[in-house]
Amino acid sequence: MSETAQPQIARTTPCSVLVEAGKDYFWCACGRSGNQPFCDGSHKGSGLRPVRFSAEKTEWIWFCACKQTATPPFCDGSHKRLSAGS
């Protein structure tokens, strides 16, 4: 697939996750993972790749689940602009 591959919308609300300091997480960028908001390898062949996030401290993070964010892997409110038909 080309670099212009578009992700699927996994859900229209963000995922709140308690991350652990010093742990790496791989955010699903394609929207296909059954383990949202994290990658399960379902992106293979989609032209999209997961985004690595390294937690600096233990805290709650809002991860994007609509896959439309301009600040991956974090929610930036883009889900609020999705049409009801998406």
Phi and psi restraints in degrees (range 20) as a CNS / XPLOR table:
assign (resid 1 and name C) (resid 2 and name N)
       (resid 2 and name CA) (resid 2 and name C) 1.0 -79.8 20.0 2
assign (resid 2 and name N) (resid 2 and name CA)
       (resid 2 and name C) (resid 3 and name N) 1.0 170.5 20.0 2
assign (resid 2 and name C) (resid 3 and name N)
       (resid 3 and name CA) (resid 3 and name C) 1.0 -70.3 20.0 2
assign (resid 3 and name N) (resid 3 and name CA)
       (resid 3 and name C) (resid 4 and name N) 1.0 -8.5 20.0 2
assign (resid 3 and name C) (resid 4 and name N)
       (resid 4 and name CA) (resid 4 and name C) 1.0 -92.8 20.0 2
assign (resid 4 and name N) (resid 4 and name CA)
       (resid 4 and name C) (resid 5 and name N) 1.0 16.1 20.0 2
assign (resid 4 and name C) (resid 5 and name N)
       (resid 5 and name CA) (resid 5 and name C) 1.0 -56.4 20.0 2
assign (resid 5 and name N) (resid 5 and name CA)
       (resid 5 and name C) (resid 6 and name N) 1.0 138.4 20.0 2
assign (resid 5 and name C) (resid 6 and name N)
       (resid 6 and name CA) (resid 6 and name C) 1.0 -103.4 20.0 2
assign (resid 6 and name N) (resid 6 and name CA)
       (resid 6 and name C) (resid 7 and name N) 1.0 136.9 20.0 2
assign (resid 6 and name C) (resid 7 and name N)
       (resid 7 and name CA) (resid 7 and name C) 1.0 -75.6 20.0 2
assign (resid 7 and name N) (resid 7 and name CA)
       (resid 7 and name C) (resid 8 and name N) 1.0 157.4 20.0 2
assign (resid 7 and name C) (resid 8 and name N)
       (resid 8 and name CA) (resid 8 and name C) 1.0 -84.3 20.0 2
assign (resid 8 and name N) (resid 8 and name CA)
       (resid 8 and name C) (resid 9 and name N) 1.0 149.4 20.0 2
assign (resid 8 and name C) (resid 9 and name N)
       (resid 9 and name CA) (resid 9 and name C) 1.0 -81.9 20.0 2
assign (resid 9 and name N) (resid 9 and name CA)
       (resid 9 and name C) (resid 10 and name N) 1.0 113.1 20.0 2
assign (resid 9 and name C) (resid 10 and name N)
       (resid 10 and name CA) (resid 10 and name C) 1.0 -74.9 20.0 2
assign (resid 10 and name N) (resid 10 and name CA)
       (resid 10 and name C) (resid 11 and name N) 1.0 -42.0 20.0 2
assign (resid 10 and name C) (resid 11 and name N)
       (resid 11 and name CA) (resid 11 and name C) 1.0 -162.9 20.0 2
assign (resid 11 and name N) (resid 11 and name CA)
       (resid 11 and name C) (resid 12 and name N) 1.0 163.8 20.0 2
assign (resid 11 and name C) (resid 12 and name N)
       (resid 12 and name CA) (resid 12 and name C) 1.0 -100.7 20.0 2
assign (resid 12 and name N) (resid 12 and name CA)
       (resid 12 and name C) (resid 13 and name N) 1.0 15.8 20.0 2
assign (resid 12 and name C) (resid 13 and name N)
       (resid 13 and name CA) (resid 13 and name C) 1.0 -133.5 20.0 2
assign (resid 13 and name N) (resid 13 and name CA)
       (resid 13 and name C) (resid 14 and name N) 1.0 150.2 20.0 2
assign (resid 13 and name C) (resid 14 and name N)
       (resid 14 and name CA) (resid 14 and name C) 1.0 -72.4 20.0 2
assign (resid 14 and name N) (resid 14 and name CA)
       (resid 14 and name C) (resid 15 and name N) 1.0 166.1 20.0 2
assign (resid 14 and name C) (resid 15 and name N)
       (resid 15 and name CA) (resid 15 and name C) 1.0 -108.3 20.0 2
assign (resid 15 and name N) (resid 15 and name CA)
       (resid 15 and name C) (resid 16 and name N) 1.0 122.5 20.0 2
assign (resid 15 and name C) (resid 16 and name N)
       (resid 16 and name CA) (resid 16 and name C) 1.0 -91.2 20.0 2
assign (resid 16 and name N) (resid 16 and name CA)
       (resid 16 and name C) (resid 17 and name N) 1.0 123.3 20.0 2
assign (resid 16 and name C) (resid 17 and name N)
       (resid 17 and name CA) (resid 17 and name C) 1.0 -132.6 20.0 2
assign (resid 17 and name N) (resid 17 and name CA)
       (resid 17 and name C) (resid 18 and name N) 1.0 134.0 20.0 2
assign (resid 17 and name C) (resid 18 and name N)
       (resid 18 and name CA) (resid 18 and name C) 1.0 -83.8 20.0 2
assign (resid 18 and name N) (resid 18 and name CA)
       (resid 18 and name C) (resid 19 and name N) 1.0 108.0 20.0 2
assign (resid 18 and name C) (resid 19 and name N)
       (resid 19 and name CA) (resid 19 and name C) 1.0 -92.5 20.0 2
assign (resid 19 and name N) (resid 19 and name CA)
       (resid 19 and name C) (resid 20 and name N) 1.0 154.0 20.0 2
assign (resid 19 and name C) (resid 20 and name N)
       (resid 20 and name CA) (resid 20 and name C) 1.0 -105.1 20.0 2
assign (resid 20 and name N) (resid 20 and name CA)
       (resid 20 and name C) (resid 21 and name N) 1.0 133.9 20.0 2
assign (resid 20 and name C) (resid 21 and name N)
       (resid 21 and name CA) (resid 21 and name C) 1.0 -53.3 20.0 2
assign (resid 21 and name N) (resid 21 and name CA)
       (resid 21 and name C) (resid 22 and name N) 1.0 134.1 20.0 2
assign (resid 21 and name C) (resid 22 and name N)
       (resid 22 and name CA) (resid 22 and name C) 1.0 83.6 20.0 2
assign (resid 22 and name N) (resid 22 and name CA)
       (resid 22 and name C) (resid 23 and name N) 1.0 -1.9 20.0 2
assign (resid 22 and name C) (resid 23 and name N)
       (resid 23 and name CA) (resid 23 and name C) 1.0 -99.1 20.0 2
assign (resid 23 and name N) (resid 23 and name CA)
       (resid 23 and name C) (resid 24 and name N) 1.0 143.7 20.0 2
assign (resid 23 and name C) (resid 24 and name N)
       (resid 24 and name CA) (resid 24 and name C) 1.0 -95.8 20.0 2
assign (resid 24 and name N) (resid 24 and name CA)
       (resid 24 and name C) (resid 25 and name N) 1.0 141.8 20.0 2
assign (resid 24 and name C) (resid 25 and name N)
       (resid 25 and name CA) (resid 25 and name C) 1.0 -127.3 20.0 2
assign (resid 25 and name N) (resid 25 and name CA)
       (resid 25 and name C) (resid 26 and name N) 1.0 148.3 20.0 2
assign (resid 25 and name C) (resid 26 and name N)
       (resid 26 and name CA) (resid 26 and name C) 1.0 -119.8 20.0 2
assign (resid 26 and name N) (resid 26 and name CA)
       (resid 26 and name C) (resid 27 and name N) 1.0 105.2 20.0 2
assign (resid 26 and name C) (resid 27 and name N)
       (resid 27 and name CA) (resid 27 and name C) 1.0 -76.2 20.0 2
assign (resid 27 and name N) (resid 27 and name CA)
       (resid 27 and name C) (resid 28 and name N) 1.0 132.1 20.0 2
assign (resid 27 and name C) (resid 28 and name N)
       (resid 28 and name CA) (resid 28 and name C) 1.0 -70.0 20.0 2
assign (resid 28 and name N) (resid 28 and name CA)
       (resid 28 and name C) (resid 29 and name N) 1.0 120.4 20.0 2
assign (resid 28 and name C) (resid 29 and name N)
       (resid 29 and name CA) (resid 29 and name C) 1.0 -98.8 20.0 2
assign (resid 29 and name N) (resid 29 and name CA)
       (resid 29 and name C) (resid 30 and name N) 1.0 -14.6 20.0 2
assign (resid 29 and name C) (resid 30 and name N)
       (resid 30 and name CA) (resid 30 and name C) 1.0 -92.6 20.0 2
assign (resid 30 and name N) (resid 30 and name CA)
       (resid 30 and name C) (resid 31 and name N) 1.0 -21.6 20.0 2
assign (resid 30 and name C) (resid 31 and name N)
       (resid 31 and name CA) (resid 31 and name C) 1.0 85.4 20.0 2
assign (resid 31 and name N) (resid 31 and name CA)
       (resid 31 and name C) (resid 32 and name N) 1.0 0.4 20.0 2
assign (resid 31 and name C) (resid 32 and name N)
       (resid 32 and name CA) (resid 32 and name C) 1.0 -90.0 20.0 2
assign (resid 32 and name N) (resid 32 and name CA)
       (resid 32 and name C) (resid 33 and name N) 1.0 -17.7 20.0 2
assign (resid 32 and name C) (resid 33 and name N)
       (resid 33 and name CA) (resid 33 and name C) 1.0 -61.4 20.0 2
assign (resid 33 and name N) (resid 33 and name CA)
       (resid 33 and name C) (resid 34 and name N) 1.0 140.6 20.0 2
assign (resid 33 and name C) (resid 34 and name N)
       (resid 34 and name CA) (resid 34 and name C) 1.0 -87.0 20.0 2
assign (resid 34 and name N) (resid 34 and name CA)
       (resid 34 and name C) (resid 35 and name N) 1.0 2.7 20.0 2
assign (resid 34 and name C) (resid 35 and name N)
       (resid 35 and name CA) (resid 35 and name C) 1.0 -119.4 20.0 2
assign (resid 35 and name N) (resid 35 and name CA)
       (resid 35 and name C) (resid 36 and name N) 1.0 44.6 20.0 2
assign (resid 35 and name C) (resid 36 and name N)
       (resid 36 and name CA) (resid 36 and name C) 1.0 -56.5 20.0 2
assign (resid 36 and name N) (resid 36 and name CA)
       (resid 36 and name C) (resid 37 and name N) 1.0 140.8 20.0 2
assign (resid 36 and name C) (resid 37 and name N)
       (resid 37 and name CA) (resid 37 and name C) 1.0 -91.4 20.0 2
assign (resid 37 and name N) (resid 37 and name CA)
       (resid 37 and name C) (resid 38 and name N) 1.0 13.7 20.0 2
assign (resid 37 and name C) (resid 38 and name N)
       (resid 38 and name CA) (resid 38 and name C) 1.0 -101.9 20.0 2
assign (resid 38 and name N) (resid 38 and name CA)
       (resid 38 and name C) (resid 39 and name N) 1.0 157.8 20.0 2
assign (resid 38 and name C) (resid 39 and name N)
       (resid 39 and name CA) (resid 39 and name C) 1.0 -71.9 20.0 2
assign (resid 39 and name N) (resid 39 and name CA)
       (resid 39 and name C) (resid 40 and name N) 1.0 139.2 20.0 2
assign (resid 39 and name C) (resid 40 and name N)
       (resid 40 and name CA) (resid 40 and name C) 1.0 -123.9 20.0 2
assign (resid 40 and name N) (resid 40 and name CA)
       (resid 40 and name C) (resid 41 and name N) 1.0 12.2 20.0 2
assign (resid 40 and name C) (resid 41 and name N)
       (resid 41 and name CA) (resid 41 and name C) 1.0 92.9 20.0 2
assign (resid 41 and name N) (resid 41 and name CA)
       (resid 41 and name C) (resid 42 and name N) 1.0 -1.4 20.0 2
assign (resid 41 and name C) (resid 42 and name N)
       (resid 42 and name CA) (resid 42 and name C) 1.0 -67.5 20.0 2
assign (resid 42 and name N) (resid 42 and name CA)
       (resid 42 and name C) (resid 43 and name N) 1.0 -11.5 20.0 2
assign (resid 42 and name C) (resid 43 and name N)
       (resid 43 and name CA) (resid 43 and name C) 1.0 -72.5 20.0 2
assign (resid 43 and name N) (resid 43 and name CA)
       (resid 43 and name C) (resid 44 and name N) 1.0 -15.5 20.0 2
assign (resid 43 and name C) (resid 44 and name N)
       (resid 44 and name CA) (resid 44 and name C) 1.0 -52.6 20.0 2
assign (resid 44 and name N) (resid 44 and name CA)
       (resid 44 and name C) (resid 45 and name N) 1.0 125.0 20.0 2
assign (resid 44 and name C) (resid 45 and name N)
       (resid 45 and name CA) (resid 45 and name C) 1.0 87.7 20.0 2
assign (resid 45 and name N) (resid 45 and name CA)
       (resid 45 and name C) (resid 46 and name N) 1.0 -4.0 20.0 2
assign (resid 45 and name C) (resid 46 and name N)
       (resid 46 and name CA) (resid 46 and name C) 1.0 -87.0 20.0 2
assign (resid 46 and name N) (resid 46 and name CA)
       (resid 46 and name C) (resid 47 and name N) 1.0 -17.9 20.0 2
assign (resid 46 and name C) (resid 47 and name N)
       (resid 47 and name CA) (resid 47 and name C) 1.0 85.2 20.0 2
assign (resid 47 and name N) (resid 47 and name CA)
       (resid 47 and name C) (resid 48 and name N) 1.0 0.5 20.0 2
assign (resid 47 and name C) (resid 48 and name N)
       (resid 48 and name CA) (resid 48 and name C) 1.0 -113.7 20.0 2
assign (resid 48 and name N) (resid 48 and name CA)
       (resid 48 and name C) (resid 49 and name N) 1.0 154.0 20.0 2
assign (resid 48 and name C) (resid 49 and name N)
       (resid 49 and name CA) (resid 49 and name C) 1.0 -129.8 20.0 2
assign (resid 49 and name N) (resid 49 and name CA)
       (resid 49 and name C) (resid 50 and name N) 1.0 151.4 20.0 2
assign (resid 49 and name C) (resid 50 and name N)
       (resid 50 and name CA) (resid 50 and name C) 1.0 -68.0 20.0 2
assign (resid 50 and name N) (resid 50 and name CA)
       (resid 50 and name C) (resid 51 and name N) 1.0 160.9 20.0 2
assign (resid 50 and name C) (resid 51 and name N)
       (resid 51 and name CA) (resid 51 and name C) 1.0 -110.2 20.0 2
assign (resid 51 and name N) (resid 51 and name CA)
       (resid 51 and name C) (resid 52 and name N) 1.0 126.1 20.0 2
assign (resid 51 and name C) (resid 52 and name N)
       (resid 52 and name CA) (resid 52 and name C) 1.0 -79.0 20.0 2
assign (resid 52 and name N) (resid 52 and name CA)
       (resid 52 and name C) (resid 53 and name N) 1.0 135.0 20.0 2
assign (resid 52 and name C) (resid 53 and name N)
       (resid 53 and name CA) (resid 53 and name C) 1.0 -128.6 20.0 2
assign (resid 53 and name N) (resid 53 and name CA)
       (resid 53 and name C) (resid 54 and name N) 1.0 124.2 20.0 2
assign (resid 53 and name C) (resid 54 and name N)
       (resid 54 and name CA) (resid 54 and name C) 1.0 -106.5 20.0 2
assign (resid 54 and name N) (resid 54 and name CA)
       (resid 54 and name C) (resid 55 and name N) 1.0 115.5 20.0 2
assign (resid 54 and name C) (resid 55 and name N)
       (resid 55 and name CA) (resid 55 and name C) 1.0 -73.5 20.0 2
assign (resid 55 and name N) (resid 55 and name CA)
       (resid 55 and name C) (resid 56 and name N) 1.0 124.5 20.0 2
assign (resid 55 and name C) (resid 56 and name N)
       (resid 56 and name CA) (resid 56 and name C) 1.0 -85.4 20.0 2
assign (resid 56 and name N) (resid 56 and name CA)
       (resid 56 and name C) (resid 57 and name N) 1.0 -26.5 20.0 2
assign (resid 56 and name C) (resid 57 and name N)
       (resid 57 and name CA) (resid 57 and name C) 1.0 -147.6 20.0 2
assign (resid 57 and name N) (resid 57 and name CA)
       (resid 57 and name C) (resid 58 and name N) 1.0 162.0 20.0 2
assign (resid 57 and name C) (resid 58 and name N)
       (resid 58 and name CA) (resid 58 and name C) 1.0 -77.6 20.0 2
assign (resid 58 and name N) (resid 58 and name CA)
       (resid 58 and name C) (resid 59 and name N) 1.0 119.8 20.0 2
assign (resid 58 and name C) (resid 59 and name N)
       (resid 59 and name CA) (resid 59 and name C) 1.0 -166.2 20.0 2
assign (resid 59 and name N) (resid 59 and name CA)
       (resid 59 and name C) (resid 60 and name N) 1.0 165.5 20.0 2
assign (resid 59 and name C) (resid 60 and name N)
       (resid 60 and name CA) (resid 60 and name C) 1.0 -82.9 20.0 2
assign (resid 60 and name N) (resid 60 and name CA)
       (resid 60 and name C) (resid 61 and name N) 1.0 132.0 20.0 2
assign (resid 60 and name C) (resid 61 and name N)
       (resid 61 and name CA) (resid 61 and name C) 1.0 -124.2 20.0 2
assign (resid 61 and name N) (resid 61 and name CA)
       (resid 61 and name C) (resid 62 and name N) 1.0 140.0 20.0 2
assign (resid 61 and name C) (resid 62 and name N)
       (resid 62 and name CA) (resid 62 and name C) 1.0 -95.8 20.0 2
assign (resid 62 and name N) (resid 62 and name CA)
       (resid 62 and name C) (resid 63 and name N) 1.0 107.2 20.0 2
assign (resid 62 and name C) (resid 63 and name N)
       (resid 63 and name CA) (resid 63 and name C) 1.0 -91.9 20.0 2
assign (resid 63 and name N) (resid 63 and name CA)
       (resid 63 and name C) (resid 64 and name N) 1.0 140.9 20.0 2
assign (resid 63 and name C) (resid 64 and name N)
       (resid 64 and name CA) (resid 64 and name C) 1.0 -67.4 20.0 2
assign (resid 64 and name N) (resid 64 and name CA)
       (resid 64 and name C) (resid 65 and name N) 1.0 136.9 20.0 2
assign (resid 64 and name C) (resid 65 and name N)
       (resid 65 and name CA) (resid 65 and name C) 1.0 -118.3 20.0 2
assign (resid 65 and name N) (resid 65 and name CA)
       (resid 65 and name C) (resid 66 and name N) 1.0 -13.9 20.0 2
assign (resid 65 and name C) (resid 66 and name N)
       (resid 66 and name CA) (resid 66 and name C) 1.0 -83.1 20.0 2
assign (resid 66 and name N) (resid 66 and name CA)
       (resid 66 and name C) (resid 67 and name N) 1.0 -15.3 20.0 2
assign (resid 66 and name C) (resid 67 and name N)
       (resid 67 and name CA) (resid 67 and name C) 1.0 67.2 20.0 2
assign (resid 67 and name N) (resid 67 and name CA)
       (resid 67 and name C) (resid 68 and name N) 1.0 20.7 20.0 2
assign (resid 67 and name C) (resid 68 and name N)
       (resid 68 and name CA) (resid 68 and name C) 1.0 -108.4 20.0 2
assign (resid 68 and name N) (resid 68 and name CA)
       (resid 68 and name C) (resid 69 and name N) 1.0 1.0 20.0 2
assign (resid 68 and name C) (resid 69 and name N)
       (resid 69 and name CA) (resid 69 and name C) 1.0 -61.0 20.0 2
assign (resid 69 and name N) (resid 69 and name CA)
       (resid 69 and name C) (resid 70 and name N) 1.0 147.9 20.0 2
assign (resid 69 and name C) (resid 70 and name N)
       (resid 70 and name CA) (resid 70 and name C) 1.0 -91.5 20.0 2
assign (resid 70 and name N) (resid 70 and name CA)
       (resid 70 and name C) (resid 71 and name N) 1.0 -3.5 20.0 2
assign (resid 70 and name C) (resid 71 and name N)
       (resid 71 and name CA) (resid 71 and name C) 1.0 -128.7 20.0 2
assign (resid 71 and name N) (resid 71 and name CA)
       (resid 71 and name C) (resid 72 and name N) 1.0 57.4 20.0 2
assign (resid 71 and name C) (resid 72 and name N)
       (resid 72 and name CA) (resid 72 and name C) 1.0 -59.6 20.0 2
assign (resid 72 and name N) (resid 72 and name CA)
       (resid 72 and name C) (resid 73 and name N) 1.0 138.9 20.0 2
assign (resid 72 and name C) (resid 73 and name N)
       (resid 73 and name CA) (resid 73 and name C) 1.0 -95.5 20.0 2
assign (resid 73 and name N) (resid 73 and name CA)
       (resid 73 and name C) (resid 74 and name N) 1.0 9.8 20.0 2
assign (resid 73 and name C) (resid 74 and name N)
       (resid 74 and name CA) (resid 74 and name C) 1.0 -88.1 20.0 2
assign (resid 74 and name N) (resid 74 and name CA)
       (resid 74 and name C) (resid 75 and name N) 1.0 148.4 20.0 2
assign (resid 74 and name C) (resid 75 and name N)
       (resid 75 and name CA) (resid 75 and name C) 1.0 -68.7 20.0 2
assign (resid 75 and name N) (resid 75 and name CA)
       (resid 75 and name C) (resid 76 and name N) 1.0 133.4 20.0 2
assign (resid 75 and name C) (resid 76 and name N)
       (resid 76 and name CA) (resid 76 and name C) 1.0 -120.1 20.0 2
assign (resid 76 and name N) (resid 76 and name CA)
       (resid 76 and name C) (resid 77 and name N) 1.0 12.1 20.0 2
assign (resid 76 and name C) (resid 77 and name N)
       (resid 77 and name CA) (resid 77 and name C) 1.0 89.6 20.0 2
assign (resid 77 and name N) (resid 77 and name CA)
       (resid 77 and name C) (resid 78 and name N) 1.0 3.4 20.0 2
assign (resid 77 and name C) (resid 78 and name N)
       (resid 78 and name CA) (resid 78 and name C) 1.0 -57.3 20.0 2
assign (resid 78 and name N) (resid 78 and name CA)
       (resid 78 and name C) (resid 79 and name N) 1.0 -29.7 20.0 2
assign (resid 78 and name C) (resid 79 and name N)
       (resid 79 and name CA) (resid 79 and name C) 1.0 -60.4 20.0 2
assign (resid 79 and name N) (resid 79 and name CA)
       (resid 79 and name C) (resid 80 and name N) 1.0 -23.6 20.0 2
assign (resid 79 and name C) (resid 80 and name N)
       (resid 80 and name CA) (resid 80 and name C) 1.0 -70.5 20.0 2
assign (resid 80 and name N) (resid 80 and name CA)
       (resid 80 and name C) (resid 81 and name N) 1.0 -20.0 20.0 2
assign (resid 80 and name C) (resid 81 and name N)
       (resid 81 and name CA) (resid 81 and name C) 1.0 -94.0 20.0 2
assign (resid 81 and name N) (resid 81 and name CA)
       (resid 81 and name C) (resid 82 and name N) 1.0 -4.2 20.0 2
assign (resid 81 and name C) (resid 82 and name N)
       (resid 82 and name CA) (resid 82 and name C) 1.0 -71.9 20.0 2
assign (resid 82 and name N) (resid 82 and name CA)
       (resid 82 and name C) (resid 83 and name N) 1.0 142.0 20.0 2
assign (resid 82 and name C) (resid 83 and name N)
       (resid 83 and name CA) (resid 83 and name C) 1.0 -76.1 20.0 2
assign (resid 83 and name N) (resid 83 and name CA)
       (resid 83 and name C) (resid 84 and name N) 1.0 158.4 20.0 2
assign (resid 83 and name C) (resid 84 and name N)
       (resid 84 and name CA) (resid 84 and name C) 1.0 -61.1 20.0 2
assign (resid 84 and name N) (resid 84 and name CA)
       (resid 84 and name C) (resid 85 and name N) 1.0 -23.1 20.0 2
assign (resid 84 and name C) (resid 85 and name N)
       (resid 85 and name CA) (resid 85 and name C) 1.0 -84.0 20.0 2
assign (resid 85 and name N) (resid 85 and name CA)
       (resid 85 and name C) (resid 86 and name N) 1.0 -2.5 20.0 2
